[in-house]
Amino acid sequence: MFYEENPKTEKQTKVISLSLSLSLSAFCCVPFAEKKEEEEDLQGSRSRSRSRSRKDMATAVVNEKKEGAEIVLGHEAALPRAIAMLRDQGLPDGLLPLQDIEEVGYVAQTGYFWVKQKKTTEHLFKLIKTKVSYALEVCGYIEKNKLRKLQGVKAKEFLLWIGVTDIYGDDSHPGQTFVKSSAGIGRWHPTEAFFLEQEKK
């Protein structure tokens, strides 16, 4: 052998190398962790910003729909207005059996309407044995013999609550009212089932 290795020197060299590796590892990892955390914060901020933006856009669309509306406040004044609105369009006056109504709005130019109540309600239409749920706000478009693009109304079928989107009648089915679900299917019911007089029996 040309030279004899010093065991002690070799051991010291390994210890120094290991310490240096750990120091470099810590030095490299800390900035990476901080950078990753900064990126996550940035992504979270962008996500919240997009969420606020979508909410603002939705609010703007709703406000635009309500422009030029006739608005009636308070249950005593709003309930008769909601009933009159249905009757004026040739619809059964018991289609919106809401309680504690806070506000009714109607835009004559477009037919857009909304009804706000203090709490969600459920109503059983006795003649057809169907339970219907009404949200805090029910809205949609009203025109001659028709409610369309409804939101906030659900009917119970067996154990499921299914959204109701359209309610209308036509001359081909006299004395009948068609109720269409969000699934695109529907059924004809006797119109008398949706009159206030029928509900009082």
PyMOL CGO cylinders between C-alpha atoms (Angstrom):
from pymol import cmd
from pymol.cgo import CYLINDER

trace = [
    CYLINDER, 0.00, 0.00, 0.00, 1.39, 3.47, -0.82, 0.3, 1, 1, 1, 1, 1, 1,
    CYLINDER, 1.39, 3.47, -0.82, -0.16, 4.95, 2.32, 0.3, 1, 1, 1, 1, 1, 1,
    CYLINDER, -0.16, 4.95, 2.32, -2.05, 3.84, 5.37, 0.3, 1, 1, 1, 1, 1, 1,
    CYLINDER, -2.05, 3.84, 5.37, -5.52, 5.44, 6.02, 0.3, 1, 1, 1, 1, 1, 1,
    CYLINDER, -5.52, 5.44, 6.02, -6.03, 7.03, 9.36, 0.3, 1, 1, 1, 1, 1, 1,
    CYLINDER, -6.03, 7.03, 9.36, -9.35, 5.53, 10.72, 0.3, 1, 1, 1, 1, 1, 1,
    CYLINDER, -9.35, 5.53, 10.72, -9.88, 8.54, 12.95, 0.3, 1, 1, 1, 1, 1, 1,
    CYLINDER, -9.88, 8.54, 12.95, -9.48, 11.01, 10.07, 0.3, 1, 1, 1, 1, 1, 1,
    CYLINDER, -9.48, 11.01, 10.07, -11.88, 9.02, 7.87, 0.3, 1, 1, 1, 1, 1, 1,
    CYLINDER, -11.88, 9.02, 7.87, -14.51, 8.97, 10.62, 0.3, 1, 1, 1, 1, 1, 1,
    CYLINDER, -14.51, 8.97, 10.62, -14.21, 12.73, 11.14, 0.3, 1, 1, 1, 1, 1, 1,
    CYLINDER, -14.21, 12.73, 11.14, -14.56, 13.31, 7.39, 0.3, 1, 1, 1, 1, 1, 1,
    CYLINDER, -14.56, 13.31, 7.39, -17.81, 11.28, 7.27, 0.3, 1, 1, 1, 1, 1, 1,
    CYLINDER, -17.81, 11.28, 7.27, -19.26, 13.23, 10.20, 0.3, 1, 1, 1, 1, 1, 1,
    CYLINDER, -19.26, 13.23, 10.20, -18.41, 16.56, 8.56, 0.3, 1, 1, 1, 1, 1, 1,
    CYLINDER, -18.41, 16.56, 8.56, -19.91, 15.40, 5.23, 0.3, 1, 1, 1, 1, 1, 1,
    CYLINDER, -19.91, 15.40, 5.23, -23.13, 14.26, 6.94, 0.3, 1, 1, 1, 1, 1, 1,
    CYLINDER, -23.13, 14.26, 6.94, -23.44, 17.55, 8.84, 0.3, 1, 1, 1, 1, 1, 1,
    CYLINDER, -23.44, 17.55, 8.84, -22.88, 19.51, 5.64, 0.3, 1, 1, 1, 1, 1, 1,
    CYLINDER, -22.88, 19.51, 5.64, -25.54, 17.46, 3.80, 0.3, 1, 1, 1, 1, 1, 1,
    CYLINDER, -25.54, 17.46, 3.80, -28.09, 18.04, 6.56, 0.3, 1, 1, 1, 1, 1, 1,
    CYLINDER, -28.09, 18.04, 6.56, -27.33, 21.78, 6.58, 0.3, 1, 1, 1, 1, 1, 1,
    CYLINDER, -27.33, 21.78, 6.58, -27.74, 22.00, 2.81, 0.3, 1, 1, 1, 1, 1, 1,
    CYLINDER, -27.74, 22.00, 2.81, -30.96, 19.98, 2.99, 0.3, 1, 1, 1, 1, 1, 1,
    CYLINDER, -30.96, 19.98, 2.99, -32.43, 22.30, 5.63, 0.3, 1, 1, 1, 1, 1, 1,
    CYLINDER, -32.43, 22.30, 5.63, -31.27, 25.34, 3.69, 0.3, 1, 1, 1, 1, 1, 1,
    CYLINDER, -31.27, 25.34, 3.69, -32.95, 24.11, 0.50, 0.3, 1, 1, 1, 1, 1, 1,
    CYLINDER, -32.95, 24.11, 0.50, -36.17, 22.82, 2.06, 0.3, 1, 1, 1, 1, 1, 1,
    CYLINDER, -36.17, 22.82, 2.06, -37.13, 25.86, 4.12, 0.3, 1, 1, 1, 1, 1, 1,
    CYLINDER, -37.13, 25.86, 4.12, -37.51, 28.24, 1.17, 0.3, 1, 1, 1, 1, 1, 1,
    CYLINDER, -37.51, 28.24, 1.17, -39.33, 25.51, -0.81, 0.3, 1, 1, 1, 1, 1, 1,
    CYLINDER, -39.33, 25.51, -0.81, -41.83, 25.01, 2.01, 0.3, 1, 1, 1, 1, 1, 1,
    CYLINDER, -41.83, 25.01, 2.01, -42.34, 28.74, 2.33, 0.3, 1, 1, 1, 1, 1, 1,
    CYLINDER, -42.34, 28.74, 2.33, -42.82, 29.07, -1.43, 0.3, 1, 1, 1, 1, 1, 1,
    CYLINDER, -42.82, 29.07, -1.43, -45.35, 26.22, -1.47, 0.3, 1, 1, 1, 1, 1, 1,
    CYLINDER, -45.35, 26.22, -1.47, -47.25, 27.87, 1.39, 0.3, 1, 1, 1, 1, 1, 1,
    CYLINDER, -47.25, 27.87, 1.39, -47.25, 31.18, -0.48, 0.3, 1, 1, 1, 1, 1, 1,
    CYLINDER, -47.25, 31.18, -0.48, -48.59, 29.46, -3.62, 0.3, 1, 1, 1, 1, 1, 1,
    CYLINDER, -48.59, 29.46, -3.62, -51.37, 27.79, -1.61, 0.3, 1, 1, 1, 1, 1, 1,
    CYLINDER, -51.37, 27.79, -1.61, -52.32, 31.15, -0.08, 0.3, 1, 1, 1, 1, 1, 1,
    CYLINDER, -52.32, 31.15, -0.08, -52.34, 32.72, -3.55, 0.3, 1, 1, 1, 1, 1, 1,
    CYLINDER, -52.34, 32.72, -3.55, -54.54, 29.93, -4.94, 0.3, 1, 1, 1, 1, 1, 1,
    CYLINDER, -54.54, 29.93, -4.94, -56.92, 30.26, -1.99, 0.3, 1, 1, 1, 1, 1, 1,
    CYLINDER, -56.92, 30.26, -1.99, -57.11, 34.01, -2.54, 0.3, 1, 1, 1, 1, 1, 1,
    CYLINDER, -57.11, 34.01, -2.54, -57.84, 33.55, -6.24, 0.3, 1, 1, 1, 1, 1, 1,
    CYLINDER, -57.84, 33.55, -6.24, -60.52, 30.95, -5.46, 0.3, 1, 1, 1, 1, 1, 1,
    CYLINDER, -60.52, 30.95, -5.46, -62.23, 33.29, -2.98, 0.3, 1, 1, 1, 1, 1, 1,
    CYLINDER, -62.23, 33.29, -2.98, -61.99, 36.10, -5.51, 0.3, 1, 1, 1, 1, 1, 1,
    CYLINDER, -61.99, 36.10, -5.51, -63.63, 33.96, -8.22, 0.3, 1, 1, 1, 1, 1, 1,
    CYLINDER, -63.63, 33.96, -8.22, -66.35, 32.92, -5.78, 0.3, 1, 1, 1, 1, 1, 1,
    CYLINDER, -66.35, 32.92, -5.78, -67.07, 36.55, -4.88, 0.3, 1, 1, 1, 1, 1, 1,
    CYLINDER, -67.07, 36.55, -4.88, -67.07, 37.45, -8.56, 0.3, 1, 1, 1, 1, 1, 1,
    CYLINDER, -67.07, 37.45, -8.56, -69.61, 34.74, -9.41, 0.3, 1, 1, 1, 1, 1, 1,
    CYLINDER, -69.61, 34.74, -9.41, -71.79, 35.82, -6.50, 0.3, 1, 1, 1, 1, 1, 1,
    CYLINDER, -71.79, 35.82, -6.50, -71.61, 39.45, -7.56, 0.3, 1, 1, 1, 1, 1, 1,
    CYLINDER, -71.61, 39.45, -7.56, -72.53, 38.48, -11.12, 0.3, 1, 1, 1, 1, 1, 1,
    CYLINDER, -72.53, 38.48, -11.12, -75.50, 36.42, -9.92, 0.3, 1, 1, 1, 1, 1, 1,
    CYLINDER, -75.50, 36.42, -9.92, -76.68, 39.31, -7.76, 0.3, 1, 1, 1, 1, 1, 1,
    CYLINDER, -76.68, 39.31, -7.76, -76.32, 41.69, -10.69, 0.3, 1, 1, 1, 1, 1, 1,
    CYLINDER, -76.32, 41.69, -10.69, -78.41, 39.39, -12.90, 0.3, 1, 1, 1, 1, 1, 1,
    CYLINDER, -78.41, 39.39, -12.90, -81.15, 39.13, -10.26, 0.3, 1, 1, 1, 1, 1, 1,
    CYLINDER, -81.15, 39.13, -10.26, -81.18, 42.88, -9.74, 0.3, 1, 1, 1, 1, 1, 1,
    CYLINDER, -81.18, 42.88, -9.74, -81.42, 43.40, -13.49, 0.3, 1, 1, 1, 1, 1, 1,
    CYLINDER, -81.42, 43.40, -13.49, -84.45, 41.10, -13.64, 0.3, 1, 1, 1, 1, 1, 1,
    CYLINDER, -84.45, 41.10, -13.64, -86.15, 43.13, -10.92, 0.3, 1, 1, 1, 1, 1, 1,
    CYLINDER, -86.15, 43.13, -10.92, -85.70, 46.51, -12.59, 0.3, 1, 1, 1, 1, 1, 1,
    CYLINDER, -85.70, 46.51, -12.59, -88.98, 48.37, -13.01, 0.3, 1, 1, 1, 1, 1, 1,
    CYLINDER, -88.98, 48.37, -13.01, -90.86, 46.05, -10.67, 0.3, 1, 1, 1, 1, 1, 1,
    CYLINDER, -90.86, 46.05, -10.67, -93.98, 46.82, -8.70, 0.3, 1, 1, 1, 1, 1, 1,
    CYLINDER, -93.98, 46.82, -8.70, -93.16, 45.74, -5.12, 0.3, 1, 1, 1, 1, 1, 1,
    CYLINDER, -93.16, 45.74, -5.12, -95.63, 45.16, -2.31, 0.3, 1, 1, 1, 1, 1, 1,
    CYLINDER, -95.63, 45.16, -2.31, -94.41, 44.67, 1.28, 0.3, 1, 1, 1, 1, 1, 1,
    CYLINDER, -94.41, 44.67, 1.28, -96.06, 43.02, 4.29, 0.3, 1, 1, 1, 1, 1, 1,
    CYLINDER, -96.06, 43.02, 4.29, -98.25, 39.92, 4.42, 0.3, 1, 1, 1, 1, 1, 1,
    CYLINDER, -98.25, 39.92, 4.42, -101.60, 41.72, 4.57, 0.3, 1, 1, 1, 1, 1, 1,
    CYLINDER, -101.60, 41.72, 4.57, -100.92, 43.60, 1.34, 0.3, 1, 1, 1, 1, 1, 1,
    CYLINDER, -100.92, 43.60, 1.34, -98.63, 41.07, -0.38, 0.3, 1, 1, 1, 1, 1, 1,
    CYLINDER, -98.63, 41.07, -0.38, -100.89, 38.00, -0.13, 0.3, 1, 1, 1, 1, 1, 1,
    CYLINDER, -100.89, 38.00, -0.13, -103.84, 39.60, -2.00, 0.3, 1, 1, 1, 1, 1, 1,
    CYLINDER, -103.84, 39.60, -2.00, -101.36, 40.90, -4.61, 0.3, 1, 1, 1, 1, 1, 1,
    CYLINDER, -101.36, 40.90, -4.61, -99.95, 37.41, -5.19, 0.3, 1, 1, 1, 1, 1, 1,
    CYLINDER, -99.95, 37.41, -5.19, -103.44, 35.96, -5.54, 0.3, 1, 1, 1, 1, 1, 1,
    CYLINDER, -103.44, 35.96, -5.54, -104.51, 38.74, -7.92, 0.3, 1, 1, 1, 1, 1, 1,
    CYLINDER, -104.51, 38.74, -7.92, -101.38, 38.17, -10.01, 0.3, 1, 1, 1, 1, 1, 1,
    CYLINDER, -101.38, 38.17, -10.01, -102.37, 34.53, -10.57, 0.3, 1, 1, 1, 1, 1, 1,
    CYLINDER, -102.37, 34.53, -10.57, -106.01, 35.35, -11.31, 0.3, 1, 1, 1, 1, 1, 1,
    CYLINDER, -106.01, 35.35, -11.31, -105.08, 38.08, -13.78, 0.3, 1, 1, 1, 1, 1, 1,
    CYLINDER, -105.08, 38.08, -13.78, -103.21, 35.50, -15.87, 0.3, 1, 1, 1, 1, 1, 1,
    CYLINDER, -103.21, 35.50, -15.87, -105.98, 32.92, -15.75, 0.3, 1, 1, 1, 1, 1, 1,
    CYLINDER, -105.98, 32.92, -15.75, -104.15, 30.64, -13.30, 0.3, 1, 1, 1, 1, 1, 1,
    CYLINDER, -104.15, 30.64, -13.30, -105.62, 28.88, -10.23, 0.3, 1, 1, 1, 1, 1, 1,
    CYLINDER, -105.62, 28.88, -10.23, -105.42, 31.28, -7.27, 0.3, 1, 1, 1, 1, 1, 1,
    CYLINDER, -105.42, 31.28, -7.27, -104.16, 28.64, -4.85, 0.3, 1, 1, 1, 1, 1, 1,
    CYLINDER, -104.16, 28.64, -4.85, -100.90, 27.82, -6.62, 0.3, 1, 1, 1, 1, 1, 1,
    CYLINDER, -100.90, 27.82, -6.62, -98.87, 29.90, -4.14, 0.3, 1, 1, 1, 1, 1, 1,
    CYLINDER, -98.87, 29.90, -4.14, -100.29, 29.06, -0.70, 0.3, 1, 1, 1, 1, 1, 1,
    CYLINDER, -100.29, 29.06, -0.70, -97.52, 30.89, 1.15, 0.3, 1, 1, 1, 1, 1, 1,
    CYLINDER, -97.52, 30.89, 1.15, -97.48, 32.06, 4.76, 0.3, 1, 1, 1, 1, 1, 1,
    CYLINDER, -97.48, 32.06, 4.76, -96.02, 35.17, 6.39, 0.3, 1, 1, 1, 1, 1, 1,
    CYLINDER, -96.02, 35.17, 6.39, -95.22, 36.80, 3.06, 0.3, 1, 1, 1, 1, 1, 1,
    CYLINDER, -95.22, 36.80, 3.06, -92.72, 39.65, 3.33, 0.3, 1, 1, 1, 1, 1, 1,
    CYLINDER, -92.72, 39.65, 3.33, -92.56, 40.83, -0.25, 0.3, 1, 1, 1, 1, 1, 1,
    CYLINDER, -92.56, 40.83, -0.25, -94.12, 40.34, -3.67, 0.3, 1, 1, 1, 1, 1, 1,
    CYLINDER, -94.12, 40.34, -3.67, -92.55, 41.77, -6.81, 0.3, 1, 1, 1, 1, 1, 1,
    CYLINDER, -92.55, 41.77, -6.81, -93.79, 41.82, -10.39, 0.3, 1, 1, 1, 1, 1, 1,
    CYLINDER, -93.79, 41.82, -10.39, -92.24, 43.25, -13.57, 0.3, 1, 1, 1, 1, 1, 1,
    CYLINDER, -92.24, 43.25, -13.57, -95.07, 43.84, -16.03, 0.3, 1, 1, 1, 1, 1, 1,
    CYLINDER, -95.07, 43.84, -16.03, -92.73, 44.25, -19.03, 0.3, 1, 1, 1, 1, 1, 1,
    CYLINDER, -92.73, 44.25, -19.03, -91.12, 40.81, -18.70, 0.3, 1, 1, 1, 1, 1, 1,
    CYLINDER, -91.12, 40.81, -18.70, -93.51, 38.84, -16.49, 0.3, 1, 1, 1, 1, 1, 1,
    CYLINDER, -93.51, 38.84, -16.49, -90.77, 38.19, -13.93, 0.3, 1, 1, 1, 1, 1, 1,
    CYLINDER, -90.77, 38.19, -13.93, -92.09, 37.81, -10.38, 0.3, 1, 1, 1, 1, 1, 1,
    CYLINDER, -92.09, 37.81, -10.38, -90.90, 36.82, -6.93, 0.3, 1, 1, 1, 1, 1, 1,
    CYLINDER, -90.90, 36.82, -6.93, -92.48, 36.13, -3.58, 0.3, 1, 1, 1, 1, 1, 1,
    CYLINDER, -92.48, 36.13, -3.58, -90.51, 36.17, -0.32, 0.3, 1, 1, 1, 1, 1, 1,
    CYLINDER, -90.51, 36.17, -0.32, -91.73, 34.58, 2.90, 0.3, 1, 1, 1, 1, 1, 1,
    CYLINDER, -91.73, 34.58, 2.90, -90.28, 34.44, 6.41, 0.3, 1, 1, 1, 1, 1, 1,
    CYLINDER, -90.28, 34.44, 6.41, -89.73, 30.67, 6.40, 0.3, 1, 1, 1, 1, 1, 1,
    CYLINDER, -89.73, 30.67, 6.40, -90.00, 27.69, 4.08, 0.3, 1, 1, 1, 1, 1, 1,
    CYLINDER, -90.00, 27.69, 4.08, -93.44, 26.11, 4.03, 0.3, 1, 1, 1, 1, 1, 1,
    CYLINDER, -93.44, 26.11, 4.03, -95.02, 22.84, 2.96, 0.3, 1, 1, 1, 1, 1, 1,
    CYLINDER, -95.02, 22.84, 2.96, -98.55, 22.52, 1.65, 0.3, 1, 1, 1, 1, 1, 1,
    CYLINDER, -98.55, 22.52, 1.65, -100.66, 19.46, 0.93, 0.3, 1, 1, 1, 1, 1, 1,
    CYLINDER, -100.66, 19.46, 0.93, -102.94, 19.72, -2.09, 0.3, 1, 1, 1, 1, 1, 1,
    CYLINDER, -102.94, 19.72, -2.09, -105.63, 17.44, -0.76, 0.3, 1, 1, 1, 1, 1, 1,
    CYLINDER, -105.63, 17.44, -0.76, -107.47, 16.58, -3.96, 0.3, 1, 1, 1, 1, 1, 1,
    CYLINDER, -107.47, 16.58, -3.96, -104.35, 15.18, -5.64, 0.3, 1, 1, 1, 1, 1, 1,
    CYLINDER, -104.35, 15.18, -5.64, -102.68, 14.10, -2.38, 0.3, 1, 1, 1, 1, 1, 1,
    CYLINDER, -102.68, 14.10, -2.38, -99.43, 15.85, -3.23, 0.3, 1, 1, 1, 1, 1, 1,
    CYLINDER, -99.43, 15.85, -3.23, -97.19, 17.74, -0.83, 0.3, 1, 1, 1, 1, 1, 1,
    CYLINDER, -97.19, 17.74, -0.83, -95.37, 20.79, -2.18, 0.3, 1, 1, 1, 1, 1, 1,
    CYLINDER, -95.37, 20.79, -2.18, -92.51, 22.71, -0.57, 0.3, 1, 1, 1, 1, 1, 1,
    CYLINDER, -92.51, 22.71, -0.57, -91.98, 26.46, -1.03, 0.3, 1, 1, 1, 1, 1, 1,
    CYLINDER, -91.98, 26.46, -1.03, -88.57, 28.05, -0.35, 0.3, 1, 1, 1, 1, 1, 1,
    CYLINDER, -88.57, 28.05, -0.35, -87.93, 31.40, 1.33, 0.3, 1, 1, 1, 1, 1, 1,
    CYLINDER, -87.93, 31.40, 1.33, -88.12, 32.95, -2.13, 0.3, 1, 1, 1, 1, 1, 1,
    CYLINDER, -88.12, 32.95, -2.13, -90.17, 31.66, -5.02, 0.3, 1, 1, 1, 1, 1, 1,
    CYLINDER, -90.17, 31.66, -5.02, -89.54, 33.27, -8.40, 0.3, 1, 1, 1, 1, 1, 1,
    CYLINDER, -89.54, 33.27, -8.40, -90.08, 32.75, -12.10, 0.3, 1, 1, 1, 1, 1, 1,
    CYLINDER, -90.08, 32.75, -12.10, -92.05, 34.16, -15.02, 0.3, 1, 1, 1, 1, 1, 1,
    CYLINDER, -92.05, 34.16, -15.02, -95.80, 34.48, -15.25, 0.3, 1, 1, 1, 1, 1, 1,
    CYLINDER, -95.80, 34.48, -15.25, -97.82, 34.83, -18.43, 0.3, 1, 1, 1, 1, 1, 1,
    CYLINDER, -97.82, 34.83, -18.43, -101.27, 33.91, -19.70, 0.3, 1, 1, 1, 1, 1, 1,
    CYLINDER, -101.27, 33.91, -19.70, -102.18, 30.50, -18.24, 0.3, 1, 1, 1, 1, 1, 1,
    CYLINDER, -102.18, 30.50, -18.24, -98.57, 29.72, -17.39, 0.3, 1, 1, 1, 1, 1, 1,
    CYLINDER, -98.57, 29.72, -17.39, -95.83, 29.85, -14.77, 0.3, 1, 1, 1, 1, 1, 1,
    CYLINDER, -95.83, 29.85, -14.77, -92.41, 29.05, -16.21, 0.3, 1, 1, 1, 1, 1, 1,
    CYLINDER, -92.41, 29.05, -16.21, -88.78, 28.82, -15.10, 0.3, 1, 1, 1, 1, 1, 1,
    CYLINDER, -88.78, 28.82, -15.10, -89.92, 28.46, -11.52, 0.3, 1, 1, 1, 1, 1, 1,
    CYLINDER, -89.92, 28.46, -11.52, -87.37, 28.35, -8.72, 0.3, 1, 1, 1, 1, 1, 1,
    CYLINDER, -87.37, 28.35, -8.72, -88.03, 27.52, -5.08, 0.3, 1, 1, 1, 1, 1, 1,
    CYLINDER, -88.03, 27.52, -5.08, -90.88, 25.03, -5.61, 0.3, 1, 1, 1, 1, 1, 1,
    CYLINDER, -90.88, 25.03, -5.61, -90.57, 21.26, -5.07, 0.3, 1, 1, 1, 1, 1, 1,
    CYLINDER, -90.57, 21.26, -5.07, -93.13, 18.47, -5.10, 0.3, 1, 1, 1, 1, 1, 1,
    CYLINDER, -93.13, 18.47, -5.10, -92.74, 15.24, -3.15, 0.3, 1, 1, 1, 1, 1, 1,
    CYLINDER, -92.74, 15.24, -3.15, -92.89, 12.07, -5.21, 0.3, 1, 1, 1, 1, 1, 1,
    CYLINDER, -92.89, 12.07, -5.21, -92.67, 8.98, -3.02, 0.3, 1, 1, 1, 1, 1, 1,
    CYLINDER, -92.67, 8.98, -3.02, -89.59, 9.80, -0.88, 0.3, 1, 1, 1, 1, 1, 1,
    CYLINDER, -89.59, 9.80, -0.88, -87.99, 12.34, -3.22, 0.3, 1, 1, 1, 1, 1, 1,
    CYLINDER, -87.99, 12.34, -3.22, -88.41, 16.10, -3.52, 0.3, 1, 1, 1, 1, 1, 1,
    CYLINDER, -88.41, 16.10, -3.52, -88.38, 17.08, -7.20, 0.3, 1, 1, 1, 1, 1, 1,
    CYLINDER, -88.38, 17.08, -7.20, -88.15, 20.64, -8.49, 0.3, 1, 1, 1, 1, 1, 1,
    CYLINDER, -88.15, 20.64, -8.49, -91.17, 22.11, -10.28, 0.3, 1, 1, 1, 1, 1, 1,
    CYLINDER, -91.17, 22.11, -10.28, -90.27, 24.35, -13.23, 0.3, 1, 1, 1, 1, 1, 1,
    CYLINDER, -90.27, 24.35, -13.23, -93.50, 24.93, -15.16, 0.3, 1, 1, 1, 1, 1, 1,
    CYLINDER, -93.50, 24.93, -15.16, -97.23, 24.99, -14.43, 0.3, 1, 1, 1, 1, 1, 1,
    CYLINDER, -97.23, 24.99, -14.43, -99.70, 25.68, -17.21, 0.3, 1, 1, 1, 1, 1, 1,
    CYLINDER, -99.70, 25.68, -17.21, -103.02, 24.92, -18.82, 0.3, 1, 1, 1, 1, 1, 1,
    CYLINDER, -103.02, 24.92, -18.82, -104.20, 24.88, -22.44, 0.3, 1, 1, 1, 1, 1, 1,
    CYLINDER, -104.20, 24.88, -22.44, -107.37, 24.49, -24.47, 0.3, 1, 1, 1, 1, 1, 1,
    CYLINDER, -107.37, 24.49, -24.47, -106.54, 20.91, -25.47, 0.3, 1, 1, 1, 1, 1, 1,
    CYLINDER, -106.54, 20.91, -25.47, -107.00, 19.82, -21.82, 0.3, 1, 1, 1, 1, 1, 1,
    CYLINDER, -107.00, 19.82, -21.82, -109.94, 21.82, -20.44, 0.3, 1, 1, 1, 1, 1, 1,
    CYLINDER, -109.94, 21.82, -20.44, -110.19, 21.73, -16.66, 0.3, 1, 1, 1, 1, 1, 1,
    CYLINDER, -110.19, 21.73, -16.66, -106.64, 20.36, -16.40, 0.3, 1, 1, 1, 1, 1, 1,
    CYLINDER, -106.64, 20.36, -16.40, -103.36, 21.89, -15.25, 0.3, 1, 1, 1, 1, 1, 1,
    CYLINDER, -103.36, 21.89, -15.25, -99.98, 20.48, -16.25, 0.3, 1, 1, 1, 1, 1, 1,
    CYLINDER, -99.98, 20.48, -16.25, -97.17, 20.39, -13.68, 0.3, 1, 1, 1, 1, 1, 1,
    CYLINDER, -97.17, 20.39, -13.68, -93.70, 19.87, -15.14, 0.3, 1, 1, 1, 1, 1, 1,
    CYLINDER, -93.70, 19.87, -15.14, -90.64, 18.82, -13.14, 0.3, 1, 1, 1, 1, 1, 1,
    CYLINDER, -90.64, 18.82, -13.14, -86.99, 19.78, -13.49, 0.3, 1, 1, 1, 1, 1, 1,
    CYLINDER, -86.99, 19.78, -13.49, -86.43, 16.28, -14.93, 0.3, 1, 1, 1, 1, 1, 1,
    CYLINDER, -86.43, 16.28, -14.93, -88.54, 17.27, -17.94, 0.3, 1, 1, 1, 1, 1, 1,
    CYLINDER, -88.54, 17.27, -17.94, -91.50, 15.05, -17.13, 0.3, 1, 1, 1, 1, 1, 1,
    CYLINDER, -91.50, 15.05, -17.13, -94.90, 16.04, -15.81, 0.3, 1, 1, 1, 1, 1, 1,
    CYLINDER, -94.90, 16.04, -15.81, -98.52, 15.19, -15.26, 0.3, 1, 1, 1, 1, 1, 1,
    CYLINDER, -98.52, 15.19, -15.26, -101.98, 16.64, -15.82, 0.3, 1, 1, 1, 1, 1, 1,
    CYLINDER, -101.98, 16.64, -15.82, -104.03, 17.36, -12.69, 0.3, 1, 1, 1, 1, 1, 1,
    CYLINDER, -104.03, 17.36, -12.69, -107.57, 18.65, -12.22, 0.3, 1, 1, 1, 1, 1, 1,
    CYLINDER, -107.57, 18.65, -12.22, -107.35, 22.44, -12.10, 0.3, 1, 1, 1, 1, 1, 1,
    CYLINDER, -107.35, 22.44, -12.10, -109.81, 22.59, -9.22, 0.3, 1, 1, 1, 1, 1, 1,
    CYLINDER, -109.81, 22.59, -9.22, -107.14, 21.01, -7.00, 0.3, 1, 1, 1, 1, 1, 1,
    CYLINDER, -107.14, 21.01, -7.00, -105.27, 24.35, -7.03, 0.3, 1, 1, 1, 1, 1, 1,
    CYLINDER, -105.27, 24.35, -7.03, -108.13, 26.72, -6.21, 0.3, 1, 1, 1, 1, 1, 1,
    CYLINDER, -108.13, 26.72, -6.21, -108.37, 28.36, -2.80, 0.3, 1, 1, 1, 1, 1, 1,
    CYLINDER, -108.37, 28.36, -2.80, -112.00, 27.22, -2.47, 0.3, 1, 1, 1, 1, 1, 1,
    CYLINDER, -112.00, 27.22, -2.47, -110.88, 23.61, -2.79, 0.3, 1, 1, 1, 1, 1, 1,
    CYLINDER, -110.88, 23.61, -2.79, -108.29, 24.06, -0.05, 0.3, 1, 1, 1, 1, 1, 1,
    CYLINDER, -108.29, 24.06, -0.05, -110.94, 25.29, 2.37, 0.3, 1, 1, 1, 1, 1, 1,
    CYLINDER, -110.94, 25.29, 2.37, -112.99, 22.07, 2.08, 0.3, 1, 1, 1, 1, 1, 1,
]
cmd.load_cgo(trace, "trace")
